[in-house]
Amino acid sequence: MTTPEYWGTRAVRVDGGIRARSTRGAIGESWWSKRFLAVLESFALGTRLTRGRNYARAGQVLRLDVAPGAVTATVQGSRPTPYKVSINLAVFPDSVWSTVEHALAAEALGAAKLLAGELPPHVEDVFHAAAAPLFPARFADLAMRCSCPDQAVPCKHLAATCYLLAERFDGDPFLILLWRGRSREALLSALRTLRAGGPAEPDDHEPAPALSPIGTAGALAGLTEPDVEIERFWLPPVPLTDPEPSYVTERDLLLRQLPTPPPDLGGAETLRTLRRWYR
């Protein structure tokens, strides 16, 4: 892999940095990491994202930490001293989290998926209903800072951090919730408490013998044996598909991320002409 460059100077090569698992193509596998990157890429930040992706794959990020309201990282650039990076996002107040937790606990499937370590596909709807979008909706929602001399925000050091953050989300979706102010332990504890203390659902079946286990996640979510359809017990479960990112972007998004062509290719006029065709 080639060493990333910084405005004509090569970045200091490092050993032991955090490398993106993806070596080519898109970064991010789960629907939640794709959703986060779709929001970031919709801001039309140009070739800085491409350079940031190269940094992420070259292992230039030395450290990356997620805490309530703040993602911090250390990124090695072209200077001997690594740059300090921070990406801040507003933490939801307890009132919002209480609303979200009650809504999630009220749905057995959503609670079970969370207890199994996944984000349920409808979790965004739950946060929107609480008037608190889970993912940043505007570029202004993210407070980005880097100690490098680049005036652009985000610079490639920030972009590299975002791509690696998406891969962290792949491995642990609870980091998204932690960034918004709720740890895995606090959220799951609240769900278990709410599920255990909630009113019992009507039961029109006789108690089933212990031959239809529902699994640890289901038991922790508050599911009981009558919730299982006995006639479907030996059938394979229907897999749940992850939703595709639903962020709507302009048709000329690709053009807005490209640099201006050189004069011999028509310069800015070429982009203006192409933009009319795209629209």
N, C-alpha and C positions, 0 to 999 in steps of 0.2 A: 504494500500500500504506500502511495506517495505521501510525503510529509505535507501537511497543510501549509499554506502560505499566508502571510499577513502583509498585504499591500507591497508585495515585492520582496519581503524578507521571510525567511523560513521560520516556522515555529520551532521551538526547542523540542526535540524528540524526547519522550519520557518512557520509562519502563514501569509497568505495574499500574497504568492508568485504567479507568473504567472504559471498556470498549463496548460499543453497541453489538448486540447479538446478530442483528441484521447486517450483512455485508454488502448488500445491494438492494435496490428497489425501495419499497416503502418500509418504514419503521412502525412498529405497533401491530399487535395481533388481535387483542380483544376489542370488543366494541367500545369499551370505555376509553382505552388508550387512543383508538382511532378517532373517537369523538373529540378528545382533547386536542389532538394534532390537527383535526379538520378545522377547529375553531382558530388555532394558531395560524394555519396556512391560509385561512380565509381573509386574514388581515393584509394580504398582498405585500409581503415584506421583501420581495425580490430575491436576489441571489444570496443574500445573507443566510437564508435558510439552507441553501445548498452547501455553502461553506461550513455552516454549523453542523450539518449532517456528516460532512467529511471529518470534522474535528471529533465528533462522537465516535466515528468508526476508527479513527486513528488512535484513540485512547488518550486524548489530551485532557480529559476531565479527570482530575485526581481524586476528588471527593464530592459526594452529593448527599445531602441530608434533607429530610422532610420533617417539619414541625408545624404545629398549628399556626397558620397565617404566613409561613415563610418557608421557602425552599432556598437553601444555601449551597454553594458549590465553589470549588477551587479549580481553575482551568489554566493549563500551561499554554502560554502564547509565545510570541517571538522574543520576549524579554526574559531575563533570568528568573525574576520573581513572578510566580503564578498570579493570575488575576482573581480577585474576589467577586463572586457573582451572587446576587440575591433576587428572588422573584417572590413578591408578596401578593397575597390574595386575602380579601376580607374574610374574617372568621364569623360564622353565623352565631347569633346570640342563643342563649339557652331556650328562649321561647320558640324559636324556629326549630331547634333540634327536638323539643318536646312534641311539636306538631308532626314532624317527620317520623319520629319514633312511634307515635300512636298510629299513624297511617300504615307504617310498615308492619307493625305488630298485628294489625287487624287483618292482614292477609297471610294466610298460612304459607302459601308458596313463596312469597317475597321474603318472609322471615326465615324459611328453611334455606333458601338460596344464600342469604347473607350468612347464616350460621355454617353453611358449607364453604364459605370463602369466596362467593361470587356476588356481583352486583346484579340484582334482578333487572330485566330489560326496561321495566316501567319506572325505575327509580328516579329518572329525570322528571317524569310527570309528577311524582310525589313532591319533589323539591319545588317545581314550578307552582304547584297548588299552594305551597306555603309561601309563595312570592319570594323565593330564594333560589335562583337557578344554580344548579350544582357546578356547571362549567362556566368559565368567564364568557360573557356575551359580547363584550367590547374590549378593544385593546386597552382602553383606559382602566379596565378592571384589574389589570396586572401592573404592579409597580416593579419595574425591572431596573436593576442597577448593576454596573460592572466597573471595575477599577481600571479598565484598559483606556487608552487615549481615543478610541474610536467614538465619534460623536453619534453614530447611528444607534438607535434602540429599536429592536434588539441587535446587538452586535453578534458575530458568529460564536462568541463564547457563551452568550445567553441562549442562542439558538441550539448549540450543542447540549446545553443543560436541559433544555426543553425536550429534545429527542430522547435523551437518556432517562428523563423523568417519565416519559411515556412508556418506556420499557420497564421501569420500576412499577408503573401502574399495572402492566401486564401480569407481573409476578404477584403483586399485592394490591388489589383494588381498594383496600381500606386506606391506603395512603392518600387517595383522593379525598376521602372523608376526614382523615387526619388534617390535611391541608386546610379544610374548612372548619376544623376545630373539634372533631370528635374522634377519639381513639377507638380502635377495634374493641378493646376490653370494655370501655364505657358504653358503646353502642350495643354490643351483644348482651351485656348485663341488663341494659334497659329493656331490650326486646324479650329476654327470658322473663323478667319480672312482669312486664305487661301481659305476655302470653299466659303466664301462670295465674295472674290475678284477674284476667278477663272473664266475662260471663260465659258460661258453657253454651255451646251451640246445641240446637235441637237434635235429638238422636232418635231416628225412626227405626233403628235396627237393634236386634238383640246383641248383647256383647259377644264378640267373636273370640274363639279360642286362640291361644298363643301360637298360631301358625301363619300369621300374616304380619311379620315385623315391618315396621315403617322406617327403620334406620335411626341412627343417632341424631342426625340433623333434624329429622321430622319430630322425634321425641322432644328435643330441646326447643323446637319451635312451638310445641303445644299440641301437636297432632295426636289424635287418639285412634284406636283401632277401627271404630266405626267409620272413620274418614276414608278408609281403604275400600275400594269396590272389590268385593270378594271374587266376582266373576272375572275380573281382569288381573287377578293376582299373578297368574302364571304367564301373562303376556308381557313382552318387552315394553319398557317405558317409551313414551313418545318424546324424542329429543326436542329440546327448546333451542330455537335458532336465535342468534344474537342479531339485534337490529343494526342496520347500516347507519352510519352518521347521517343525521337529518338536517345539518346546517345548510341553508340555501345560500349560494354564492352567485355573483354576477357571471355572465357568460364569458366575459373577457378577462377572468381572473388570471389565466395563464399569461396573457399578454402583459398584464400589469406587474408580473413578477420578473419579466425579462428585461435585460438592460437595453438601452437605446442602440439600435443598429449603427454601424459605422457609416460615414457619409457615402461611401461607394455603394452601399445597399439602401440608400434612401433616407437614412437618419430617422428623425422623429416622424417624418411624414409617412414612412412605411408603417410605423405602429398605428398612426391615426387611421390609415386606410384599412389595415387589418382589423382594427377595433370595430369599424363600421361593419365589416363583413361578419365578424363574430356575433355582433348584436343582431 
